[in-house]
């Protein structure tokens, strides 16, 4: 089974790690738009496998193509609420992010 987590922030990285630790998939792909972040976090998780006794392959990417053939796609991407930002403003910004992510993922999903 392949699970892709989109968004390598605190929530996404934590979700990817728990998926790997519980061995809920053979492969976990962590995708983010910030270059180097998903790759670094995925490498840390992958190298923790022998210590934490899991062998799930964890891979980081900035390319939505790597979500192809996923059995599950978990979207955690979004902005955090900033000082002075209303909940409605946050909702509007995150709606755009989720729409854009979904559009990208659909290009590579079967």
PyMOL commands that set and color helices and strands:
alter all, ss='L'
color gray80, all
select helices_A, chain A and resi 10-21+37-52+64-67+87-108
alter helices_A, ss='H'
color red, helices_A
select strands_A, chain A and resi 2-6+27-31+57-61+72-75
alter strands_A, ss='S'
color yellow, strands_A
deselect
rebuild
show_as cartoon
